């Protein structure tokens, strides 16, 4: 067992890290994109993400956004949506028909729920 103040320390398990100066395994936390299960850090499943280091659960992305790969630390807007304000929205042009009237976008471009239009 390492002695505090000594040069020895315990390495964290795979996909984990610890704050500088800590020496014990219980100081290890999962890296962004990973969550703790059975004392091991596992990649967030596809569609979920985790932004910071810690042992919290992975979260679902917001409406019209997706985590494209396992171990994602962030979400990206779904195809056809853009992020101008921190929320994935349909571009204004997506809600207009040929007569410059608002078209019925219903469940959004891919059936992912209501679409939002910025005016």
Secondary structure as GFF3:
##gff-version 3
##sequence-region A 1 119
A	DSSP	beta_strand	16	17	.	.	.	ID=ss1
A	DSSP	three_ten_helix	25	27	.	.	.	ID=ss2
A	DSSP	beta_strand	29	30	.	.	.	ID=ss3
A	DSSP	beta_strand	34	37	.	.	.	ID=ss4
A	DSSP	beta_strand	40	43	.	.	.	ID=ss5
A	DSSP	beta_strand	48	49	.	.	.	ID=ss6
A	DSSP	beta_strand	59	60	.	.	.	ID=ss7
A	DSSP	beta_strand	65	66	.	.	.	ID=ss8
A	DSSP	beta_strand	76	77	.	.	.	ID=ss9
A	DSSP	beta_strand	81	83	.	.	.	ID=ss10
A	DSSP	beta_strand	88	90	.	.	.	ID=ss11
A	DSSP	three_ten_helix	92	95	.	.	.	ID=ss12
###
